[in-house]
Amino acid sequence: MGKKINRALVFFLAFAVAGYAVVQYSLFKASDAGLVAAKLLESDFKLTPWVYVLYIHIVTAVLALVIGPFQIFQKPSKPRGRLHKRLGYVYVLSIAVSGVVGIYLSFFATGGWISGLGFFTLDVLWVATTWIGLRKIMAKDAKAHREWMLRSYALTFAGVTLRIWLAPLVMLFGDFVEGYHVVAWLCWVPNLIVIEAIIRRKTSNRLLPADDSQSRPNL
């Protein structure tokens, strides 16, 4: 039951944030978005070409965000078909593009080097974990592929957790920039810690002797 709830929650949050991004940046002006509005307050900020790079980042990140749940929640015992492979390639390509342009955007992050370093590290790890996951499946190592793609999607999900944390942090600090300093790290570090704990737990469960695994409670 708990797994079904977690799966439903991931799907709901991923599609909710993706829908918000599509509506915000396609039906309304980009300048109406909180992030862009904050950038426009900076006296030395130039909207172009930054805003066009931002659009590329958003489109490709949204693609990865909505594809991810269909990939990671597929049962390991179920054969991977042609659709899984095609979606996987789109997922990898989307992150490759989004991560690279995200590195560019990190140099212009609101809040200076503190925020910029957080997003820069996120983007480097995002591309790296995804690339390693791709290499593992090319080497026919399905177990390692799945683990690295779980790490990859935990970082993709930073787009969701950023929006969950940002408003409370801004209210807590009473300042957008201070909140942004924290969210640049908080949006992805806990995600990575949680998924790493899940991966290690699954690995340890697989290594348990048969009699121990049967007597151990199913949490």
C-alpha positions in Angstrom: 0.0 0.0 0.0 2.8 2.4 0.9 4.6 1.8 -2.4 1.4 2.6 -4.3 0.9 5.9 -2.4 4.6 6.8 -3.0 4.2 6.1 -6.7 1.0 8.1 -7.0 2.5 11.0 -5.1 5.6 11.1 -7.4 3.3 11.0 -10.5 1.1 13.7 -9.1 3.8 16.1 -8.1 5.8 15.5 -11.3 2.8 16.3 -13.5 1.6 19.1 -11.3 4.9 21.0 -11.5 5.2 20.2 -15.2 1.7 21.6 -15.8 2.6 24.7 -13.8 5.7 25.3 -15.9 3.8 24.8 -19.2 1.1 27.2 -18.2 3.4 29.8 -16.6 5.8 30.0 -19.5 3.5 29.4 -22.5 0.2 31.1 -21.6 1.7 34.0 -19.5 4.7 36.3 -19.9 8.0 34.9 -18.6 8.4 38.1 -16.7 5.4 37.2 -14.6 7.2 34.1 -13.2 8.7 34.7 -9.7 12.2 33.7 -10.8 12.3 36.0 -13.8 10.7 38.8 -11.9 13.4 38.6 -9.3 16.1 38.6 -12.0 14.6 41.7 -13.5 15.1 43.6 -10.3 18.8 43.3 -10.7 20.2 46.5 -12.2 22.9 44.9 -14.4 20.7 42.0 -15.6 20.1 41.4 -19.3 17.0 39.4 -20.2 18.4 38.1 -23.4 19.9 35.6 -24.2 19.3 34.4 -20.6 15.6 34.0 -21.0 15.9 31.9 -24.2 18.4 29.5 -22.4 15.9 29.3 -19.6 13.2 28.2 -22.0 15.4 25.4 -23.3 16.2 24.4 -19.7 12.5 24.3 -18.8 11.3 22.4 -21.8 13.9 19.7 -21.6 13.6 19.4 -17.8 9.8 19.0 -18.0 10.3 16.2 -20.5 12.6 14.4 -18.2 10.4 15.0 -15.2 7.3 13.5 -16.8 9.1 10.6 -18.5 11.0 9.5 -15.4 8.1 7.9 -13.4 7.1 5.7 -16.3 10.6 4.4 -16.4 11.6 4.0 -12.8 8.3 2.4 -11.6 8.3 -0.3 -14.2 8.5 -3.7 -12.5 12.1 -5.1 -12.7 10.6 -8.5 -13.7 8.8 -7.0 -16.6 10.7 -7.2 -19.9 11.9 -3.8 -21.2 10.3 -3.1 -24.5 11.0 -0.8 -27.4 8.9 2.0 -25.7 11.1 1.8 -22.6 14.2 2.2 -24.7 12.9 5.1 -26.7 11.6 7.0 -23.7 15.0 6.3 -22.0 16.9 7.9 -24.9 14.6 10.9 -24.8 15.1 11.1 -21.0 18.9 11.0 -21.4 19.0 13.5 -24.2 16.7 15.9 -22.3 18.9 15.8 -19.3 22.1 16.2 -21.4 20.6 19.4 -22.9 18.9 20.7 -19.8 22.0 20.0 -17.6 24.4 21.8 -19.9 22.3 24.9 -20.3 21.6 24.7 -16.5 25.3 25.0 -15.9 25.2 28.2 -18.0 22.2 29.5 -16.0 24.0 28.7 -12.7 26.5 31.5 -13.4 23.6 34.0 -13.4 21.7 32.5 -10.5 19.8 34.8 -8.2 21.8 35.2 -4.9 25.3 35.1 -6.4 27.9 32.3 -5.9 26.1 30.5 -3.1 23.0 29.8 -5.2 25.1 29.4 -8.3 27.4 26.8 -6.8 24.4 24.8 -5.6 22.8 24.7 -9.0 26.1 24.1 -10.8 26.8 21.1 -8.6 23.2 19.8 -9.2 23.6 20.1 -12.9 27.0 18.4 -13.0 25.7 15.5 -10.9 22.5 15.3 -12.9 24.3 14.8 -16.2 26.9 12.5 -14.6 24.5 10.1 -12.9 22.4 9.9 -16.1 25.4 9.3 -18.3 26.7 6.6 -15.9 23.2 5.0 -16.0 23.3 4.9 -19.8 26.8 3.4 -19.8 25.7 0.7 -17.3 22.9 -0.5 -19.5 25.1 -0.4 -22.6 27.4 -2.8 -20.6 24.3 -5.0 -19.9 24.5 -4.3 -16.1 20.7 -3.8 -15.5 21.0 -3.6 -11.7 23.6 -0.8 -11.8 21.6 0.9 -14.6 18.5 1.0 -12.4 20.4 2.3 -9.4 22.0 5.1 -11.3 18.8 6.1 -13.0 17.1 6.3 -9.6 19.8 8.7 -8.6 19.3 10.6 -11.8 15.6 10.9 -11.3 16.1 12.0 -7.6 18.1 14.9 -9.1 15.5 15.5 -11.8 12.9 15.7 -9.0 14.8 18.8 -7.7 12.5 20.8 -10.0 9.6 19.6 -7.8 11.2 20.0 -4.4 12.5 23.4 -5.2 9.0 24.6 -5.6 7.9 22.9 -2.5 10.6 24.4 -0.4 10.9 27.9 -1.9 7.8 29.6 -0.6 8.2 28.4 3.0 11.9 29.4 3.0 11.1 32.9 1.6 8.5 33.3 4.4 10.9 32.0 7.0 13.8 34.3 6.1 11.6 37.2 4.9 13.7 37.6 1.9 13.6 35.9 -1.6 17.4 35.9 -2.0 18.1 34.4 1.4 15.5 31.7 0.7 17.0 31.1 -2.7 20.5 30.5 -1.2 19.1 27.6 0.9 16.8 26.1 -1.7 19.6 25.9 -4.3 21.0 23.1 -2.0 17.9 21.9 -0.2 16.1 21.1 -3.5 18.5 18.2 -4.3 20.8 17.2 -1.5 18.0 15.5 0.6 16.7 13.9 -2.6 20.0 12.2 -3.2 20.4 11.2 0.4 17.0 9.6 0.5 17.4 7.7 -2.8 20.8 6.5 -1.7 19.3 5.1 1.5 16.6 3.3 -0.5 19.2 1.8 -2.9 21.4 0.6 0.0 18.4 -0.9 1.8 17.3 -2.8 -1.3 20.8 -4.1 -1.8 21.1 -5.2 1.9 17.7 -7.0 1.6 18.9 -8.9 -1.4 22.0 -10.0 0.4 20.0 -11.4 3.4 19.9 -15.2 3.8 16.6 -16.7 2.7 15.5 -17.6 6.3 16.5 -14.1 7.6 14.6 -12.3 4.9 11.5 -14.3 5.6 11.6 -13.6 9.3 12.4 -9.9 8.8 9.3 -7.6 8.9 8.3 -6.0 5.6 8.5 -2.3 6.3 
